[in-house]
């Protein structure tokens, strides 16, 4: 990510919290705008070029039906300088996900549901292939995820997943959902910590790990548990690319390596 995009994202994120009336519908409109821009290279070029009356006219024509709040956030993003058109699309997508998360009454549950859906998809090769950008149309993929989540998840989860499968932009589903989960949690002021254990943690154990992670990283984290008997005992905690492996399986592996020397 270039420095221009980092600065553009920081300024655009501020618009999410500063814009009144930014509801879930506004978030959906921003996600749809990201898909529209991605699908139209000529539009991308016009939007990342220097501002001009012609560019302003094009924005009004393409995005004129957006709600006041969605248009305000989109205009805030378009007013920034981005390193590339690809970064602009990714930035608008992030803003849409953040608006949807901010509008949720239970963003924590939305983040957990996204993680669960992502885990389900990557563990099922046929489902992952069906939802990838290499099979079927975007609308068919969106309809499939809508049918899977109908009545089973929050509407915010359905909106975010529906967008991701409609516009993967060459990314794998696991990567898409992991990033979206982190954005939803971040919008709620928390990080994501994945804890892999042999059996479900008790409330006391969860609290202890939450406290340790908070102390180490300086913010609260949403703990997502993965039960895997292969770890034998202990726990493996992952925060972003950092891994704290205190599992018995890891200790046994280390011991085996030491004995083999």
C-alpha positions as CSV (number, residue, x, y, z in Angstrom):
1,X,0.0,0.0,0.0
2,X,1.4,3.4,-1.1
3,X,1.7,6.4,1.2
4,X,-1.0,8.2,-0.8
5,X,-3.5,5.4,-0.2
6,X,-2.6,5.2,3.5
7,X,-3.4,8.9,3.8
8,X,-6.5,8.6,1.7
9,X,-7.8,5.8,3.8
10,X,-7.2,7.6,7.1
11,X,-9.1,10.7,5.8
12,X,-11.9,8.6,4.3
13,X,-12.4,6.5,7.5
14,X,-13.0,9.7,9.4
15,X,-15.9,10.4,7.0
16,X,-17.7,7.2,8.2
17,X,-18.0,8.4,11.8
18,X,-18.5,12.1,10.8
19,X,-21.4,11.5,8.4
20,X,-24.9,11.5,10.0
21,X,-27.5,9.1,8.8
22,X,-25.0,6.5,7.5
23,X,-27.1,3.4,7.9
24,X,-26.9,-0.2,6.5
25,X,-28.5,0.9,3.3
26,X,-25.8,3.5,2.8
27,X,-23.2,0.8,3.4
28,X,-24.8,-1.4,0.7
29,X,-24.8,1.5,-1.7
30,X,-21.1,2.1,-1.1
31,X,-20.4,-1.6,-1.7
32,X,-22.4,-1.4,-4.9
33,X,-20.4,1.7,-5.9
34,X,-17.2,-0.3,-5.4
35,X,-18.4,-3.0,-7.8
36,X,-19.5,-0.5,-10.4
37,X,-16.1,1.3,-10.4
38,X,-14.3,-2.0,-10.5
39,X,-16.3,-3.1,-13.5
40,X,-15.6,0.1,-15.5
41,X,-12.0,0.8,-16.3
42,X,-12.9,4.1,-18.0
43,X,-14.7,5.2,-14.9
44,X,-11.7,4.2,-12.7
45,X,-9.4,6.4,-14.8
46,X,-11.8,9.3,-14.6
47,X,-12.1,9.1,-10.9
48,X,-8.4,8.9,-10.0
49,X,-7.5,11.7,-12.5
50,X,-7.3,15.3,-11.4
51,X,-10.7,16.8,-10.6
52,X,-12.5,18.5,-13.5
53,X,-16.0,19.6,-14.5
54,X,-16.2,16.5,-16.7
55,X,-15.2,14.1,-13.8
56,X,-17.8,15.8,-11.6
57,X,-20.5,15.4,-14.2
58,X,-19.6,11.7,-14.6
59,X,-19.8,11.2,-10.8
60,X,-23.2,12.9,-10.7
61,X,-24.5,10.7,-13.6
62,X,-23.2,7.4,-12.2
63,X,-23.8,8.0,-8.5
64,X,-26.6,10.6,-8.5
65,X,-29.1,8.2,-6.9
66,X,-27.1,7.4,-3.8
67,X,-28.4,8.5,-0.5
68,X,-27.1,11.7,1.0
69,X,-24.9,9.9,3.5
70,X,-23.6,7.4,1.0
71,X,-22.8,10.1,-1.5
72,X,-21.0,12.2,1.2
73,X,-18.7,9.3,2.2
74,X,-18.1,8.4,-1.5
75,X,-17.3,12.1,-2.3
76,X,-14.9,12.2,0.7
77,X,-13.1,9.2,-0.7
78,X,-13.0,10.5,-4.3
79,X,-11.6,13.8,-3.0
80,X,-8.5,12.0,-1.8
81,X,-5.4,11.0,-3.8
82,X,-5.0,7.2,-4.2
83,X,-1.9,5.3,-5.3
84,X,-3.9,3.4,-7.9
85,X,-7.5,2.8,-9.2
86,X,-7.3,-0.7,-7.5
87,X,-6.6,1.0,-4.2
88,X,-9.5,3.3,-4.7
89,X,-11.9,0.4,-5.3
90,X,-10.5,-1.4,-2.2
91,X,-10.8,1.7,-0.2
92,X,-14.5,2.3,-1.1
93,X,-15.2,-1.4,-0.3
94,X,-13.6,-0.9,3.1
95,X,-15.7,2.1,3.8
96,X,-18.9,0.2,2.8
97,X,-18.1,-2.6,5.2
98,X,-17.3,-0.2,8.0
99,X,-20.6,1.6,7.4
100,X,-22.5,-1.7,7.5
101,X,-20.7,-2.6,10.7
102,X,-21.2,0.7,12.4
103,X,-25.0,0.5,11.6
104,X,-25.2,-3.0,13.3
105,X,-26.6,-3.3,16.8
106,X,-24.3,-6.2,17.4
107,X,-21.1,-5.9,15.4
108,X,-19.4,-8.5,17.5
109,X,-21.9,-11.2,16.5
110,X,-21.5,-10.1,12.8
111,X,-17.8,-10.6,13.1
112,X,-18.2,-14.0,14.6
113,X,-20.7,-15.0,11.9
114,X,-18.3,-13.8,9.1
115,X,-15.5,-15.9,10.7
116,X,-17.8,-18.9,10.9
117,X,-19.0,-18.6,7.3
118,X,-15.4,-18.2,6.1
119,X,-14.3,-21.3,8.0
120,X,-17.2,-23.2,6.5
121,X,-16.4,-22.2,3.0
122,X,-12.7,-22.9,3.1
123,X,-13.3,-26.3,4.6
124,X,-15.7,-27.3,1.8
125,X,-13.9,-27.4,-1.6
126,X,-17.1,-27.6,-3.6
127,X,-18.7,-24.7,-1.8
128,X,-15.5,-22.6,-2.1
129,X,-15.4,-23.3,-5.9
130,X,-19.0,-22.4,-6.3
131,X,-18.5,-19.1,-4.5
132,X,-15.2,-18.2,-6.3
133,X,-15.0,-15.7,-9.1
134,X,-14.1,-18.5,-11.6
135,X,-17.5,-20.2,-11.6
136,X,-20.9,-18.7,-12.5
137,X,-22.1,-15.1,-12.6
138,X,-21.7,-12.7,-9.8
139,X,-25.5,-12.6,-9.3
140,X,-25.7,-16.4,-9.1
141,X,-22.9,-16.4,-6.4
142,X,-24.7,-13.7,-4.5
143,X,-28.0,-15.6,-4.7
144,X,-26.3,-18.7,-3.4
145,X,-24.8,-17.0,-0.3
146,X,-28.2,-15.3,0.3
147,X,-29.9,-18.7,0.3
148,X,-27.3,-20.1,2.7
149,X,-27.5,-17.3,5.2
150,X,-31.3,-16.6,5.0
151,X,-32.6,-16.7,8.5
152,X,-29.3,-18.0,9.8
153,X,-27.3,-14.8,10.3
154,X,-27.6,-11.1,10.8
155,X,-28.6,-9.0,7.8
156,X,-25.2,-7.2,8.0
157,X,-23.5,-10.5,7.6
158,X,-25.5,-11.3,4.5
159,X,-24.9,-7.9,3.0
160,X,-21.1,-8.2,3.5
161,X,-20.8,-11.8,2.3
162,X,-23.1,-11.0,-0.7
163,X,-20.8,-8.3,-1.8
164,X,-17.6,-10.3,-1.3
165,X,-18.7,-13.2,-3.5
166,X,-20.1,-10.8,-6.1
167,X,-16.8,-9.0,-6.4
168,X,-13.8,-11.2,-5.3
169,X,-11.5,-9.3,-7.6
170,X,-9.1,-12.2,-7.9
171,X,-8.9,-12.8,-4.2
172,X,-9.6,-16.2,-2.4
173,X,-12.7,-16.4,-0.3
174,X,-10.7,-17.1,2.9
175,X,-8.7,-13.9,2.4
176,X,-11.8,-11.9,1.7
177,X,-13.7,-13.0,4.7
178,X,-10.7,-12.7,7.0
179,X,-10.2,-9.1,6.0
180,X,-13.9,-8.3,6.3
181,X,-14.0,-9.8,9.8
182,X,-11.1,-7.7,10.9
183,X,-12.7,-4.6,9.5
184,X,-16.0,-5.2,11.3
185,X,-14.2,-5.9,14.6
186,X,-12.0,-2.8,14.1
187,X,-15.0,-0.6,13.5
188,X,-16.3,-1.8,16.9
189,X,-12.9,-0.8,18.4
190,X,-11.6,-4.4,18.7
191,X,-9.1,-6.7,17.1
192,X,-9.5,-10.3,16.2
193,X,-7.7,-13.1,18.0
194,X,-8.1,-16.7,16.8
195,X,-7.6,-19.3,19.5
196,X,-7.1,-22.9,18.5
197,X,-7.7,-25.4,21.4
198,X,-8.4,-29.1,21.9
199,X,-11.7,-28.4,23.6
200,X,-13.9,-25.3,24.2
201,X,-12.4,-22.9,26.7
202,X,-14.2,-22.0,30.0
203,X,-15.3,-18.5,30.7
204,X,-12.3,-18.1,33.0
205,X,-9.9,-19.2,30.4
206,X,-11.4,-16.9,27.8
207,X,-11.1,-14.0,30.2
208,X,-7.5,-14.8,30.9
209,X,-6.6,-15.0,27.2
210,X,-8.5,-11.8,26.5
211,X,-6.6,-10.0,29.2
212,X,-3.2,-11.3,28.0
213,X,-3.9,-10.3,24.4
214,X,-5.2,-6.9,25.4
215,X,-2.1,-6.3,27.5
216,X,0.2,-7.4,24.7
217,X,-1.4,-5.4,21.9
218,X,-2.9,-2.5,23.7
219,X,-6.5,-3.0,22.7
220,X,-9.4,-5.4,23.3
221,X,-9.7,-8.3,21.0
222,X,-12.7,-10.5,20.0
223,X,-11.7,-14.1,20.6
224,X,-12.8,-16.6,18.0
225,X,-12.4,-20.3,19.1
226,X,-11.4,-23.1,16.8
227,X,-11.6,-26.6,18.4
228,X,-9.0,-29.0,17.0
229,X,-8.2,-32.1,18.9
230,X,-4.8,-32.3,17.1
231,X,-3.4,-29.5,19.4
232,X,-3.8,-32.1,22.3
233,X,-3.8,-29.4,25.0
234,X,-2.8,-25.8,25.6
235,X,-3.7,-23.1,23.1
236,X,-2.5,-21.5,19.9
237,X,-3.3,-17.8,19.6
238,X,-3.1,-15.9,16.4
239,X,-3.4,-12.1,16.1
240,X,-2.9,-11.0,12.5
241,X,0.4,-12.6,11.5
242,X,1.6,-13.1,15.1
243,X,1.3,-16.6,16.5
244,X,1.7,-17.5,20.1
245,X,1.8,-21.3,20.1
246,X,1.5,-22.8,23.6
247,X,-0.1,-26.0,22.5
248,X,1.2,-29.4,23.6
249,X,1.4,-30.4,20.0
250,X,3.9,-27.6,19.3
251,X,5.9,-28.6,22.4
252,X,6.1,-32.2,21.2
253,X,7.2,-31.1,17.8
254,X,9.9,-28.9,19.4
255,X,11.0,-31.8,21.6
256,X,11.2,-34.2,18.6
257,X,13.3,-31.7,16.6
258,X,15.7,-31.3,19.6
259,X,16.0,-35.1,20.0
260,X,16.8,-35.5,16.2
261,X,19.8,-33.2,16.4
